[in-house]
Amino acid sequence: MSSTALYFTGPETVERRPRSVEAAADEVVVETDASAISAGTELLVYHDAVPDDMQVDESIEAFDGEFEYPLRYGYAAAGTVVETGAAADDAWLDRSVFGFRPHQTRFAADPADLVALPEAVPPAHGALLPTVETATNLVLDSEPRLGESVVVFGAGVVGLCTIRLLSAFPLSDLTVVEPISDRRAAATAMGADRTLAPDEAASAVADYDLALELSGKPTVLNDAIDSVGYDGRVVVGSWYGDKPRRSSSAARSTATGSNLSPVR
């Protein structure tokens, strides 16, 4: 069976290439309906900003092994099982599933490596599973406490999911700092009490109990550190790759790198 895969062939260069899909007897074939793009690792691959000593996650067998062009990347595919191997359970046919797979129109997988999606969950939503997992880990690492003030820097997809989860906590204030107006509006819809552009935040955000840096921009880490008060906490959810960064002194606060989703 043939398929088409997206290959990263050089810095800021991608192309579609044919790829054969051969399912083993105990595997199933999934036709991809949605494949989410990672604004973190995947964009670093696209911009050739992955550190030279960085290894591809070995827990995901579908990856090509090393961050060297050309390579396939991506880890958030959702689709429908269209074929089962001779030894696979036919009950998987027509089921909507999620798999940690690169961008590809079809792929073969062991059913044990797939997540069956509930009937009410469309593939486009199912493809966000790693993003929600990352947001959940960020909140767990943040340990928000009753009545705390929290500021989130960055309202991309991960930021918005994190904001939604934080909004369920009994916080005194949940502020979001984001340069794009549409994202600020989305943050409000997700439960933020207040949204600010970076130039507004410079004079309005201070003495917070907890800050989460989710913008992906190294320079924003300084803003996050400066936003918390004495004994404040800063959780860094961004992976900067080889982007240059410069951090100010954080002697009065605690900065923590979040234990993100293993696929990131």
Phi and psi restraints in degrees (value plus and minus 20) as a CYANA .aco file:
   2 SER   PHI    -116.3   -76.3
   2 SER   PSI     137.4   177.4
   3 SER   PHI    -169.9  -129.9
   3 SER   PSI     154.0   194.0
   4 THR   PHI    -142.0  -102.0
   4 THR   PSI     109.5   149.5
   5 ALA   PHI    -136.9   -96.9
   5 ALA   PSI     128.9   168.9
   6 LEU   PHI    -110.3   -70.3
   6 LEU   PSI     106.4   146.4
   7 TYR   PHI    -135.1   -95.1
   7 TYR   PSI     116.5   156.5
   8 PHE   PHI    -106.0   -66.0
   8 PHE   PSI      93.5   133.5
   9 THR   PHI    -125.2   -85.2
   9 THR   PSI     -27.0    13.0
  10 GLY   PHI     155.2   195.2
  10 GLY   PSI     155.1   195.1
  11 PRO   PHI     -75.4   -35.4
  11 PRO   PSI     101.5   141.5
  12 GLU   PHI      36.6    76.6
  12 GLU   PSI      15.0    55.0
  13 THR   PHI    -157.2  -117.2
  13 THR   PSI     107.1   147.1
  14 VAL   PHI    -152.8  -112.8
  14 VAL   PSI     138.6   178.6
  15 GLU   PHI    -173.9  -133.9
  15 GLU   PSI     136.2   176.2
  16 ARG   PHI    -111.5   -71.5
  16 ARG   PSI     115.1   155.1
  17 ARG   PHI    -153.0  -113.0
  17 ARG   PSI     125.5   165.5
  18 PRO   PHI     -89.6   -49.6
  18 PRO   PSI     126.7   166.7
  19 ARG   PHI    -168.1  -128.1
  19 ARG   PSI     110.5   150.5
  20 SER   PHI     -97.7   -57.7
  20 SER   PSI     122.3   162.3
  21 VAL   PHI    -138.1   -98.1
  21 VAL   PSI      93.7   133.7
  22 GLU   PHI    -140.6  -100.6
  22 GLU   PSI      92.0   132.0
  23 ALA   PHI    -106.2   -66.2
  23 ALA   PSI     113.7   153.7
  24 ALA   PHI     -91.8   -51.8
  24 ALA   PSI     150.4   190.4
  25 ALA   PHI     -79.8   -39.8
  25 ALA   PSI     -52.2   -12.2
  26 ASP   PHI    -118.0   -78.0
  26 ASP   PSI      -7.7    32.3
  27 GLU   PHI    -128.6   -88.6
  27 GLU   PSI     149.3   189.3
  28 VAL   PHI    -144.7  -104.7
  28 VAL   PSI     140.1   180.1
  29 VAL   PHI    -127.6   -87.6
  29 VAL   PSI     109.9   149.9
  30 VAL   PHI    -131.9   -91.9
  30 VAL   PSI     110.5   150.5
  31 GLU   PHI    -114.6   -74.6
  31 GLU   PSI     100.0   140.0
  32 THR   PHI     -93.8   -53.8
  32 THR   PSI     109.7   149.7
  33 ASP   PHI    -122.4   -82.4
  33 ASP   PSI     -49.6    -9.6
  34 ALA   PHI    -171.8  -131.8
  34 ALA   PSI     120.5   160.5
  35 SER   PHI    -158.9  -118.9
  35 SER   PSI      89.5   129.5
  36 ALA   PHI     -98.0   -58.0
  36 ALA   PSI     128.9   168.9
  37 ILE   PHI    -118.6   -78.6
  37 ILE   PSI     112.4   152.4
  38 SER   PHI    -103.7   -63.7
  38 SER   PSI     103.0   143.0
  39 ALA   PHI    -100.0   -60.0
  39 ALA   PSI     -22.5    17.5
  40 GLY   PHI    -121.0   -81.0
  40 GLY   PSI    -114.0   -74.0
  41 THR   PHI     -76.6   -36.6
  41 THR   PSI     -63.6   -23.6
  42 GLU   PHI     -85.3   -45.3
  42 GLU   PSI     -58.3   -18.3
  43 LEU   PHI     -90.3   -50.3
  43 LEU   PSI     -49.8    -9.8
  44 LEU   PHI     -86.4   -46.4
  44 LEU   PSI     -59.2   -19.2
  45 VAL   PHI     -82.1   -42.1
  45 VAL   PSI     -63.9   -23.9
  46 TYR   PHI     -81.3   -41.3
  46 TYR   PSI     -61.3   -21.3
  47 HIS   PHI    -109.4   -69.4
  47 HIS   PSI     -15.1    24.9
  48 ASP   PHI      37.2    77.2
  48 ASP   PSI      25.2    65.2
  49 ALA   PHI    -133.5   -93.5
  49 ALA   PSI      -5.7    34.3
  50 VAL   PHI     -97.5   -57.5
  50 VAL   PSI     112.0   152.0
  51 PRO   PHI     -75.4   -35.4
  51 PRO   PSI     125.0   165.0
  52 ASP   PHI     -80.0   -40.0
  52 ASP   PSI     -51.4   -11.4
  53 ASP   PHI    -112.8   -72.8
  53 ASP   PSI     -13.3    26.7
  54 MET   PHI     -97.4   -57.4
  54 MET   PSI     112.5   152.5
  55 GLN   PHI    -122.8   -82.8
  55 GLN   PSI     127.0   167.0
  56 VAL   PHI     -87.5   -47.5
  56 VAL   PSI     124.3   164.3
  57 ASP   PHI     -78.6   -38.6
  57 ASP   PSI      91.5   131.5
  58 GLU   PHI     -91.2   -51.2
  58 GLU   PSI     -35.2     4.8
  59 SER   PHI     -94.2   -54.2
  59 SER   PSI     -31.9     8.1
  60 ILE   PHI    -128.6   -88.6
  60 ILE   PSI      79.7   119.7
  61 GLU   PHI     -84.7   -44.7
  61 GLU   PSI     -42.9    -2.9
  62 ALA   PHI     -90.3   -50.3
  62 ALA   PSI     -38.2     1.8
  63 PHE   PHI     -89.4   -49.4
  63 PHE   PSI     136.9   176.9
  64 ASP   PHI    -102.4   -62.4
  64 ASP   PSI     -21.1    18.9
  65 GLY   PHI      91.7   131.7
  65 GLY   PSI     -65.8   -25.8
  66 GLU   PHI    -160.4  -120.4
  66 GLU   PSI     136.5   176.5
  67 PHE   PHI    -101.4   -61.4
  67 PHE   PSI      46.6    86.6
  68 GLU   PHI    -150.3  -110.3
  68 GLU   PSI     114.9   154.9
  69 TYR   PHI     -92.1   -52.1
  69 TYR   PSI     124.1   164.1
  70 PRO   PHI    -101.1   -61.1
  70 PRO   PSI     129.2   169.2
  71 LEU   PHI    -170.8  -130.8
  71 LEU   PSI     134.7   174.7
  72 ARG   PHI    -111.9   -71.9
  72 ARG   PSI     126.2   166.2
  73 TYR   PHI    -168.3  -128.3
  73 TYR   PSI     151.1   191.1
  74 GLY   PHI      97.3   137.3
  74 GLY   PSI     129.6   169.6
  75 TYR   PHI    -171.3  -131.3
  75 TYR   PSI      12.1    52.1
  76 ALA   PHI    -164.8  -124.8
  76 ALA   PSI      49.0    89.0
  77 ALA   PHI    -124.8   -84.8
  77 ALA   PSI     114.4   154.4
  78 ALA   PHI    -147.7  -107.7
  78 ALA   PSI     119.5   159.5
  79 GLY   PHI    -188.5  -148.5
  79 GLY   PSI    -179.4  -139.4
  80 THR   PHI    -142.5  -102.5
  80 THR   PSI     115.7   155.7
  81 VAL   PHI     -92.1   -52.1
  81 VAL   PSI     100.7   140.7
  82 VAL   PHI    -132.3   -92.3
  82 VAL   PSI     -28.5    11.5
  83 GLU   PHI    -177.5  -137.5
  83 GLU   PSI     124.0   164.0
  84 THR   PHI    -143.1  -103.1
  84 THR   PSI     123.6   163.6
  85 GLY   PHI     -90.2   -50.2
  85 GLY   PSI     149.4   189.4
  86 ALA   PHI     -79.9   -39.9
  86 ALA   PSI     -51.8   -11.8
  87 ALA   PHI    -121.2   -81.2
  87 ALA   PSI     -18.1    21.9
  88 ALA   PHI    -108.8   -68.8
  88 ALA   PSI     132.4   172.4
  89 ASP   PHI     -90.8   -50.8
  89 ASP   PSI     103.0   143.0
  90 ASP   PHI     -85.7   -45.7
  90 ASP   PSI     -31.8     8.2
  91 ALA   PHI     -84.7   -44.7
  91 ALA   PSI     -37.1     2.9
  92 TRP   PHI     -95.2   -55.2
  92 TRP   PSI     -39.6     0.4
  93 LEU   PHI     -76.3   -36.3
  93 LEU   PSI     115.3   155.3
  94 ASP   PHI      49.1    89.1
  94 ASP   PSI     -12.6    27.4
  95 ARG   PHI    -101.5   -61.5
  95 ARG   PSI     124.9   164.9
  96 SER   PHI    -106.8   -66.8
  96 SER   PSI     108.1   148.1
  97 VAL   PHI    -157.7  -117.7
  97 VAL   PSI     143.9   183.9
  98 PHE   PHI    -138.8   -98.8
  98 PHE   PSI     123.4   163.4
  99 GLY   PHI    -163.2  -123.2
  99 GLY   PSI     126.2   166.2
 100 PHE   PHI    -100.4   -60.4
 100 PHE   PSI      62.5   102.5
 101 ARG   PHI    -153.7  -113.7
 101 ARG   PSI     128.6   168.6
 102 PRO   PHI     -84.1   -44.1
 102 PRO   PSI     150.9   190.9
 103 HIS   PHI     -86.9   -46.9
 103 HIS   PSI      93.7   133.7
 104 GLN   PHI    -180.2  -140.2
 104 GLN   PSI     122.0   162.0
 105 THR   PHI     -89.4   -49.4
 105 THR   PSI     -50.0   -10.0
 106 ARG   PHI    -163.5  -123.5
 106 ARG   PSI     131.5   171.5
 107 PHE   PHI    -172.8  -132.8
 107 PHE   PSI     134.4   174.4
 108 ALA   PHI    -120.9   -80.9
 108 ALA   PSI     123.6   163.6
 109 ALA   PHI    -174.7  -134.7
 109 ALA   PSI     131.4   171.4
 110 ASP   PHI     -91.3   -51.3
 110 ASP   PSI     112.0   152.0
 111 PRO   PHI     -74.3   -34.3
 111 PRO   PSI     -48.6    -8.6
 112 ALA   PHI     -85.6   -45.6
 112 ALA   PSI     -39.6     0.4
 113 ASP   PHI    -114.0   -74.0
 113 ASP   PSI     -17.4    22.6
 114 LEU   PHI    -126.8   -86.8
 114 LEU   PSI     134.9   174.9
 115 VAL   PHI    -132.8   -92.8
 115 VAL   PSI      98.0   138.0
 116 ALA   PHI     -92.0   -52.0
 116 ALA   PSI     106.5   146.5
 117 LEU   PHI    -107.8   -67.8
 117 LEU   PSI     121.5   161.5
 118 PRO   PHI     -79.6   -39.6
 118 PRO   PSI     131.8   171.8
 119 GLU   PHI     -78.1   -38.1
 119 GLU   PSI     -51.5   -11.5
 120 ALA   PHI    -100.4   -60.4
 120 ALA   PSI     -25.6    14.4
 121 VAL   PHI    -119.6   -79.6
 121 VAL   PSI      92.6   132.6
 122 PRO   PHI     -90.6   -50.6
 122 PRO   PSI     135.9   175.9
 123 PRO   PHI     -74.7   -34.7
 123 PRO   PSI     -58.3   -18.3
 124 ALA   PHI     -80.9   -40.9
 124 ALA   PSI     -53.9   -13.9
 125 HIS   PHI     -98.4   -58.4
 125 HIS   PSI     -58.7   -18.7
 126 GLY   PHI     -80.8   -40.8
 126 GLY   PSI     -52.6   -12.6
 127 ALA   PHI     -86.5   -46.5
 127 ALA   PSI     -33.5     6.5
 128 LEU   PHI    -108.3   -68.3
 128 LEU   PSI     -14.8    25.2
 129 LEU   PHI     -73.9   -33.9
 129 LEU   PSI     -67.8   -27.8
 130 PRO   PHI     -83.3   -43.3
 130 PRO   PSI     -52.2   -12.2
 131 THR   PHI     -86.9   -46.9
 131 THR   PSI     -64.3   -24.3
 132 VAL   PHI     -87.6   -47.6
 132 VAL   PSI     -56.5   -16.5
 133 GLU   PHI     -81.5   -41.5
 133 GLU   PSI     -62.9   -22.9
 134 THR   PHI     -82.3   -42.3
 134 THR   PSI     -65.8   -25.8
 135 ALA   PHI     -81.0   -41.0
 135 ALA   PSI     -59.4   -19.4
 136 THR   PHI     -83.1   -43.1
 136 THR   PSI     -64.3   -24.3
 137 ASN   PHI     -84.0   -44.0
 137 ASN   PSI     -57.1   -17.1
 138 LEU   PHI     -81.6   -41.6
 138 LEU   PSI     -64.5   -24.5
 139 VAL   PHI     -86.8   -46.8
 139 VAL   PSI     -60.7   -20.7
 140 LEU   PHI     -82.7   -42.7
 140 LEU   PSI     -61.3   -21.3
 141 ASP   PHI     -89.4   -49.4
 141 ASP   PSI     -49.3    -9.3
 142 SER   PHI     -93.4   -53.4
 142 SER   PSI     -50.5   -10.5
 143 GLU   PHI      29.2    69.2
 143 GLU   PSI      37.7    77.7
 144 PRO   PHI     -81.2   -41.2
 144 PRO   PSI     120.0   160.0
 145 ARG   PHI    -134.3   -94.3
 145 ARG   PSI     140.5   180.5
 146 LEU   PHI     -74.5   -34.5
 146 LEU   PSI     105.6   145.6
 147 GLY   PHI      58.6    98.6
 147 GLY   PSI     -13.1    26.9
 148 GLU   PHI     -97.1   -57.1
 148 GLU   PSI     136.1   176.1
 149 SER   PHI    -119.0   -79.0
 149 SER   PSI     112.8   152.8
 150 VAL   PHI    -150.3  -110.3
 150 VAL   PSI     117.6   157.6
 151 VAL   PHI    -145.0  -105.0
 151 VAL   PSI     114.1   154.1
 152 VAL   PHI    -132.9   -92.9
 152 VAL   PSI     104.9   144.9
 153 PHE   PHI    -119.2   -79.2
 153 PHE   PSI      91.8   131.8
 154 GLY   PHI      87.5   127.5
 154 GLY   PSI      99.0   139.0
 155 ALA   PHI    -140.8  -100.8
 155 ALA   PSI      28.0    68.0
 156 GLY   PHI     -95.8   -55.8
 156 GLY   PSI    -182.6  -142.6
 157 VAL   PHI     -82.8   -42.8
 157 VAL   PSI     -67.2   -27.2
 158 VAL   PHI     -83.3   -43.3
 158 VAL   PSI     -62.9   -22.9
 159 GLY   PHI     -80.1   -40.1
 159 GLY   PSI     -64.2   -24.2
 160 LEU   PHI     -85.1   -45.1
 160 LEU   PSI     -61.4   -21.4
 161 CYS   PHI     -84.2   -44.2
 161 CYS   PSI     -58.4   -18.4
 162 THR   PHI     -86.3   -46.3
 162 THR   PSI     -61.6   -21.6
 163 ILE   PHI     -80.2   -40.2
 163 ILE   PSI     -62.7   -22.7
 164 ARG   PHI     -80.5   -40.5
 164 ARG   PSI     -62.8   -22.8
 165 LEU   PHI     -88.5   -48.5
 165 LEU   PSI     -62.1   -22.1
 166 LEU   PHI     -84.4   -44.4
 166 LEU   PSI     -50.5   -10.5
 167 SER   PHI     -85.6   -45.6
 167 SER   PSI     -36.5     3.5
 168 ALA   PHI    -102.8   -62.8
 168 ALA   PSI     -29.0    11.0
 169 PHE   PHI    -108.5   -68.5
 169 PHE   PSI     131.0   171.0
 170 PRO   PHI     -99.2   -59.2
 170 PRO   PSI      49.7    89.7
 171 LEU   PHI    -108.0   -68.0
 171 LEU   PSI     138.8   178.8
 172 SER   PHI    -101.5   -61.5
 172 SER   PSI     -47.6    -7.6
 173 ASP   PHI    -181.5  -141.5
 173 ASP   PSI     115.7   155.7
 174 LEU   PHI    -146.9  -106.9
 174 LEU   PSI      83.6   123.6
 175 THR   PHI    -127.2   -87.2
 175 THR   PSI     124.0   164.0
 176 VAL   PHI    -143.8  -103.8
 176 VAL   PSI     112.8   152.8
 177 VAL   PHI    -131.5   -91.5
 177 VAL   PSI      99.3   139.3
 178 GLU   PHI    -174.4  -134.4
 178 GLU   PSI     110.8   150.8
 179 PRO   PHI     -95.2   -55.2
 179 PRO   PSI     -41.5    -1.5
 180 ILE   PHI    -114.7   -74.7
 180 ILE   PSI     104.6   144.6
 181 SER   PHI     -83.0   -43.0
 181 SER   PSI     -60.4   -20.4
 182 ASP   PHI     -82.1   -42.1
 182 ASP   PSI     -56.1   -16.1
 183 ARG   PHI     -90.3   -50.3
 183 ARG   PSI     -55.5   -15.5
 184 ARG   PHI     -83.4   -43.4
 184 ARG   PSI     -59.2   -19.2
 185 ALA   PHI     -84.4   -44.4
 185 ALA   PSI     -60.5   -20.5
 186 ALA   PHI     -85.0   -45.0
 186 ALA   PSI     -57.4   -17.4
 187 ALA   PHI     -83.3   -43.3
 187 ALA   PSI     -59.2   -19.2
 188 THR   PHI     -82.2   -42.2
 188 THR   PSI     -63.0   -23.0
 189 ALA   PHI     -83.8   -43.8
 189 ALA   PSI     -48.4    -8.4
 190 MET   PHI    -104.0   -64.0
 190 MET   PSI     -24.5    15.5
 191 GLY   PHI      97.5   137.5
 191 GLY   PSI     -13.9    26.1
 192 ALA   PHI     -86.4   -46.4
 192 ALA   PSI     120.5   160.5
 193 ASP   PHI     -97.5   -57.5
 193 ASP   PSI     -51.9   -11.9
 194 ARG   PHI    -171.4  -131.4
 194 ARG   PSI     120.9   160.9
 195 THR   PHI    -146.2  -106.2
 195 THR   PSI     122.0   162.0
 196 LEU   PHI    -156.9  -116.9
 196 LEU   PSI     127.0   167.0
 197 ALA   PHI     -96.6   -56.6
 197 ALA   PSI     135.9   175.9
 198 PRO   PHI     -74.9   -34.9
 198 PRO   PSI     -58.2   -18.2
 199 ASP   PHI     -88.7   -48.7
 199 ASP   PSI     -50.2   -10.2
 200 GLU   PHI     -93.5   -53.5
 200 GLU   PSI     -56.8   -16.8
 201 ALA   PHI     -88.6   -48.6
 201 ALA   PSI     -45.7    -5.7
 202 ALA   PHI     -75.3   -35.3
 202 ALA   PSI     -54.9   -14.9
 203 SER   PHI    -128.3   -88.3
 203 SER   PSI     -27.8    12.2
 204 ALA   PHI    -130.7   -90.7
 204 ALA   PSI     -30.7     9.3
 205 VAL   PHI    -134.6   -94.6
 205 VAL   PSI      91.4   131.4
 206 ALA   PHI    -179.4  -139.4
 206 ALA   PSI     134.8   174.8
 207 ASP   PHI      40.2    80.2
 207 ASP   PSI      11.8    51.8
 208 TYR   PHI     -96.7   -56.7
 208 TYR   PSI     135.6   175.6
 209 ASP   PHI     -98.9   -58.9
 209 ASP   PSI     -53.7   -13.7
 210 LEU   PHI    -165.2  -125.2
 210 LEU   PSI     115.3   155.3
 211 ALA   PHI    -148.0  -108.0
 211 ALA   PSI     119.3   159.3
 212 LEU   PHI    -137.5   -97.5
 212 LEU   PSI     104.0   144.0
 213 GLU   PHI    -119.5   -79.5
 213 GLU   PSI      85.8   125.8
 214 LEU   PHI    -146.4  -106.4
 214 LEU   PSI      -1.4    38.6
 215 SER   PHI    -102.5   -62.5
 215 SER   PSI     -42.2    -2.2
 216 GLY   PHI      60.5   100.5
 216 GLY   PSI     -15.8    24.2
 217 LYS   PHI    -128.9   -88.9
 217 LYS   PSI      98.7   138.7
 218 PRO   PHI     -76.6   -36.6
 218 PRO   PSI     -56.2   -16.2
 219 THR   PHI     -85.7   -45.7
 219 THR   PSI     -45.3    -5.3
 220 VAL   PHI     -91.2   -51.2
 220 VAL   PSI     -41.4    -1.4
 221 LEU   PHI     -78.3   -38.3
 221 LEU   PSI     -57.7   -17.7
 222 ASN   PHI     -80.7   -40.7
 222 ASN   PSI     -61.7   -21.7
 223 ASP   PHI     -84.0   -44.0
 223 ASP   PSI     -59.6   -19.6
 224 ALA   PHI     -84.3   -44.3
 224 ALA   PSI     -62.8   -22.8
 225 ILE   PHI     -84.2   -44.2
 225 ILE   PSI     -61.3   -21.3
 226 ASP   PHI     -90.9   -50.9
 226 ASP   PSI     -37.6     2.4
 227 SER   PHI    -102.0   -62.0
 227 SER   PSI     -36.1     3.9
 228 VAL   PHI    -117.6   -77.6
 228 VAL   PSI     135.2   175.2
 229 GLY   PHI    -108.8   -68.8
 229 GLY   PSI    -186.9  -146.9
 230 TYR   PHI     -79.0   -39.0
 230 TYR   PSI     112.2   152.2
 231 ASP   PHI      44.4    84.4
 231 ASP   PSI      -0.2    39.8
 232 GLY   PHI     -92.8   -52.8
 232 GLY   PSI     147.5   187.5
 233 ARG   PHI    -141.4  -101.4
 233 ARG   PSI     120.2   160.2
 234 VAL   PHI    -144.2  -104.2
 234 VAL   PSI     101.2   141.2
 235 VAL   PHI    -126.8   -86.8
 235 VAL   PSI     102.7   142.7
 236 VAL   PHI    -119.4   -79.4
 236 VAL   PSI      92.9   132.9
 237 GLY   PHI    -122.7   -82.7
 237 GLY   PSI     -22.5    17.5
 238 SER   PHI    -107.7   -67.7
 238 SER   PSI     125.5   165.5
 239 TRP   PHI    -133.5   -93.5
 239 TRP   PSI      97.3   137.3
 240 TYR   PHI    -109.1   -69.1
 240 TYR   PSI     -32.9     7.1
 241 GLY   PHI      41.1    81.1
 241 GLY   PSI    -152.5  -112.5
 242 ASP   PHI    -113.4   -73.4
 242 ASP   PSI      -8.3    31.7
 243 LYS   PHI     -84.4   -44.4
 243 LYS   PSI     115.6   155.6
 244 PRO   PHI     -84.8   -44.8
 244 PRO   PSI     122.1   162.1
 245 ARG   PHI    -163.3  -123.3
 245 ARG   PSI     132.5   172.5
 246 ARG   PHI    -164.1  -124.1
 246 ARG   PSI      97.5   137.5
 247 SER   PHI    -127.4   -87.4
 247 SER   PSI     118.6   158.6
 248 SER   PHI     -98.3   -58.3
 248 SER   PSI     149.8   189.8
 249 SER   PHI     -84.4   -44.4
 249 SER   PSI     118.4   158.4
 250 ALA   PHI    -145.3  -105.3
 250 ALA   PSI      19.5    59.5
 251 ALA   PHI     -83.2   -43.2
 251 ALA   PSI     -47.8    -7.8
 252 ARG   PHI    -113.7   -73.7
 252 ARG   PSI     -17.9    22.1
 253 SER   PHI    -158.0  -118.0
 253 SER   PSI     150.0   190.0
 254 THR   PHI    -134.9   -94.9
 254 THR   PSI     103.2   143.2
 255 ALA   PHI    -126.2   -86.2
 255 ALA   PSI     113.4   153.4
 256 THR   PHI    -150.4  -110.4
 256 THR   PSI     113.3   153.3
 257 GLY   PHI    -104.4   -64.4
 257 GLY   PSI     104.3   144.3
 258 SER   PHI     -90.5   -50.5
 258 SER   PSI     124.5   164.5
 259 ASN   PHI    -101.7   -61.7
 259 ASN   PSI      67.1   107.1
 260 LEU   PHI     -95.5   -55.5
 260 LEU   PSI     157.0   197.0
 261 SER   PHI     -71.4   -31.4
 261 SER   PSI     117.9   157.9
 262 PRO   PHI     -81.4   -41.4
 262 PRO   PSI     -39.1     0.9
 263 VAL   PHI    -100.3   -60.3
 263 VAL   PSI     -28.3    11.7
